[in-house]
Amino acid sequence: MNNLDILIKTCVELGSAQTIENLGLASGEVSRNKAISIYGTYFLKAEKEGRIRPYRIGKGKNGTRWYRVVDILTLRAKDALKAELL
């Protein structure tokens, strides 16, 4: 898949995720483990580089880290756009 395909796919996913969140049909959050299973190494790399941060963190020392799907998809769209422009 080239960068333009990734950009288009990500924008469609972003619009869908935002709509579902706005309508209150879903919280729009995923746990860190679920984000890794969905977005794989892209998510891990973005997290390691500090480009994506948890939206909220559960209680306790090892609390679950929750990320907004919209934030992940927005970052992925920005990265695909940069790559397409280069």
MODELLER restraints for C-alpha pairs under 7 A, 6 or more apart:
rsr = mdl.restraints
at = mdl.atoms
rsr.add(forms.Gaussian(group=physical.xy_distance, feature=features.Distance(at['CA:3:A'], at['CA:80:A']), mean=5.45, stdev=0.5))
rsr.add(forms.Gaussian(group=physical.xy_distance, feature=features.Distance(at['CA:3:A'], at['CA:83:A']), mean=6.55, stdev=0.5))
rsr.add(forms.Gaussian(group=physical.xy_distance, feature=features.Distance(at['CA:3:A'], at['CA:84:A']), mean=5.62, stdev=0.5))
rsr.add(forms.Gaussian(group=physical.xy_distance, feature=features.Distance(at['CA:4:A'], at['CA:84:A']), mean=6.31, stdev=0.5))
rsr.add(forms.Gaussian(group=physical.xy_distance, feature=features.Distance(at['CA:6:A'], at['CA:80:A']), mean=6.50, stdev=0.5))
rsr.add(forms.Gaussian(group=physical.xy_distance, feature=features.Distance(at['CA:7:A'], at['CA:77:A']), mean=5.37, stdev=0.5))
rsr.add(forms.Gaussian(group=physical.xy_distance, feature=features.Distance(at['CA:7:A'], at['CA:80:A']), mean=5.34, stdev=0.5))
rsr.add(forms.Gaussian(group=physical.xy_distance, feature=features.Distance(at['CA:7:A'], at['CA:81:A']), mean=6.40, stdev=0.5))
rsr.add(forms.Gaussian(group=physical.xy_distance, feature=features.Distance(at['CA:10:A'], at['CA:73:A']), mean=6.19, stdev=0.5))
rsr.add(forms.Gaussian(group=physical.xy_distance, feature=features.Distance(at['CA:10:A'], at['CA:77:A']), mean=5.80, stdev=0.5))
rsr.add(forms.Gaussian(group=physical.xy_distance, feature=features.Distance(at['CA:11:A'], at['CA:77:A']), mean=6.53, stdev=0.5))
rsr.add(forms.Gaussian(group=physical.xy_distance, feature=features.Distance(at['CA:14:A'], at['CA:70:A']), mean=5.94, stdev=0.5))
rsr.add(forms.Gaussian(group=physical.xy_distance, feature=features.Distance(at['CA:14:A'], at['CA:73:A']), mean=5.72, stdev=0.5))
rsr.add(forms.Gaussian(group=physical.xy_distance, feature=features.Distance(at['CA:14:A'], at['CA:74:A']), mean=6.87, stdev=0.5))
rsr.add(forms.Gaussian(group=physical.xy_distance, feature=features.Distance(at['CA:17:A'], at['CA:28:A']), mean=6.85, stdev=0.5))
rsr.add(forms.Gaussian(group=physical.xy_distance, feature=features.Distance(at['CA:17:A'], at['CA:70:A']), mean=6.35, stdev=0.5))
rsr.add(forms.Gaussian(group=physical.xy_distance, feature=features.Distance(at['CA:18:A'], at['CA:70:A']), mean=6.39, stdev=0.5))
rsr.add(forms.Gaussian(group=physical.xy_distance, feature=features.Distance(at['CA:20:A'], at['CA:26:A']), mean=6.09, stdev=0.5))
rsr.add(forms.Gaussian(group=physical.xy_distance, feature=features.Distance(at['CA:21:A'], at['CA:27:A']), mean=5.88, stdev=0.5))
rsr.add(forms.Gaussian(group=physical.xy_distance, feature=features.Distance(at['CA:21:A'], at['CA:28:A']), mean=5.34, stdev=0.5))
rsr.add(forms.Gaussian(group=physical.xy_distance, feature=features.Distance(at['CA:28:A'], at['CA:68:A']), mean=5.70, stdev=0.5))
rsr.add(forms.Gaussian(group=physical.xy_distance, feature=features.Distance(at['CA:28:A'], at['CA:69:A']), mean=5.67, stdev=0.5))
rsr.add(forms.Gaussian(group=physical.xy_distance, feature=features.Distance(at['CA:29:A'], at['CA:66:A']), mean=6.06, stdev=0.5))
rsr.add(forms.Gaussian(group=physical.xy_distance, feature=features.Distance(at['CA:29:A'], at['CA:67:A']), mean=5.36, stdev=0.5))
rsr.add(forms.Gaussian(group=physical.xy_distance, feature=features.Distance(at['CA:29:A'], at['CA:68:A']), mean=4.44, stdev=0.5))
rsr.add(forms.Gaussian(group=physical.xy_distance, feature=features.Distance(at['CA:29:A'], at['CA:69:A']), mean=5.70, stdev=0.5))
rsr.add(forms.Gaussian(group=physical.xy_distance, feature=features.Distance(at['CA:30:A'], at['CA:66:A']), mean=5.51, stdev=0.5))
rsr.add(forms.Gaussian(group=physical.xy_distance, feature=features.Distance(at['CA:30:A'], at['CA:67:A']), mean=5.41, stdev=0.5))
rsr.add(forms.Gaussian(group=physical.xy_distance, feature=features.Distance(at['CA:30:A'], at['CA:68:A']), mean=6.42, stdev=0.5))
rsr.add(forms.Gaussian(group=physical.xy_distance, feature=features.Distance(at['CA:30:A'], at['CA:69:A']), mean=6.64, stdev=0.5))
rsr.add(forms.Gaussian(group=physical.xy_distance, feature=features.Distance(at['CA:31:A'], at['CA:64:A']), mean=6.60, stdev=0.5))
rsr.add(forms.Gaussian(group=physical.xy_distance, feature=features.Distance(at['CA:31:A'], at['CA:65:A']), mean=5.74, stdev=0.5))
rsr.add(forms.Gaussian(group=physical.xy_distance, feature=features.Distance(at['CA:31:A'], at['CA:66:A']), mean=4.49, stdev=0.5))
rsr.add(forms.Gaussian(group=physical.xy_distance, feature=features.Distance(at['CA:31:A'], at['CA:67:A']), mean=6.20, stdev=0.5))
rsr.add(forms.Gaussian(group=physical.xy_distance, feature=features.Distance(at['CA:32:A'], at['CA:65:A']), mean=5.60, stdev=0.5))
rsr.add(forms.Gaussian(group=physical.xy_distance, feature=features.Distance(at['CA:32:A'], at['CA:66:A']), mean=6.02, stdev=0.5))
rsr.add(forms.Gaussian(group=physical.xy_distance, feature=features.Distance(at['CA:32:A'], at['CA:67:A']), mean=6.75, stdev=0.5))
rsr.add(forms.Gaussian(group=physical.xy_distance, feature=features.Distance(at['CA:35:A'], at['CA:43:A']), mean=6.95, stdev=0.5))
rsr.add(forms.Gaussian(group=physical.xy_distance, feature=features.Distance(at['CA:36:A'], at['CA:43:A']), mean=6.19, stdev=0.5))
rsr.add(forms.Gaussian(group=physical.xy_distance, feature=features.Distance(at['CA:36:A'], at['CA:44:A']), mean=6.76, stdev=0.5))
rsr.add(forms.Gaussian(group=physical.xy_distance, feature=features.Distance(at['CA:46:A'], at['CA:52:A']), mean=5.80, stdev=0.5))
rsr.add(forms.Gaussian(group=physical.xy_distance, feature=features.Distance(at['CA:47:A'], at['CA:53:A']), mean=6.63, stdev=0.5))
rsr.add(forms.Gaussian(group=physical.xy_distance, feature=features.Distance(at['CA:54:A'], at['CA:65:A']), mean=5.76, stdev=0.5))
rsr.add(forms.Gaussian(group=physical.xy_distance, feature=features.Distance(at['CA:54:A'], at['CA:66:A']), mean=5.36, stdev=0.5))
rsr.add(forms.Gaussian(group=physical.xy_distance, feature=features.Distance(at['CA:54:A'], at['CA:67:A']), mean=4.77, stdev=0.5))
rsr.add(forms.Gaussian(group=physical.xy_distance, feature=features.Distance(at['CA:55:A'], at['CA:66:A']), mean=5.61, stdev=0.5))
rsr.add(forms.Gaussian(group=physical.xy_distance, feature=features.Distance(at['CA:55:A'], at['CA:67:A']), mean=4.94, stdev=0.5))
rsr.add(forms.Gaussian(group=physical.xy_distance, feature=features.Distance(at['CA:55:A'], at['CA:68:A']), mean=6.11, stdev=0.5))
rsr.add(forms.Gaussian(group=physical.xy_distance, feature=features.Distance(at['CA:56:A'], at['CA:65:A']), mean=6.18, stdev=0.5))
rsr.add(forms.Gaussian(group=physical.xy_distance, feature=features.Distance(at['CA:56:A'], at['CA:66:A']), mean=5.30, stdev=0.5))
rsr.add(forms.Gaussian(group=physical.xy_distance, feature=features.Distance(at['CA:57:A'], at['CA:63:A']), mean=5.91, stdev=0.5))
rsr.add(forms.Gaussian(group=physical.xy_distance, feature=features.Distance(at['CA:57:A'], at['CA:64:A']), mean=5.67, stdev=0.5))
rsr.add(forms.Gaussian(group=physical.xy_distance, feature=features.Distance(at['CA:57:A'], at['CA:65:A']), mean=4.53, stdev=0.5))
rsr.add(forms.Gaussian(group=physical.xy_distance, feature=features.Distance(at['CA:57:A'], at['CA:66:A']), mean=6.04, stdev=0.5))
rsr.add(forms.Gaussian(group=physical.xy_distance, feature=features.Distance(at['CA:58:A'], at['CA:64:A']), mean=4.81, stdev=0.5))
rsr.add(forms.Gaussian(group=physical.xy_distance, feature=features.Distance(at['CA:58:A'], at['CA:65:A']), mean=6.29, stdev=0.5))
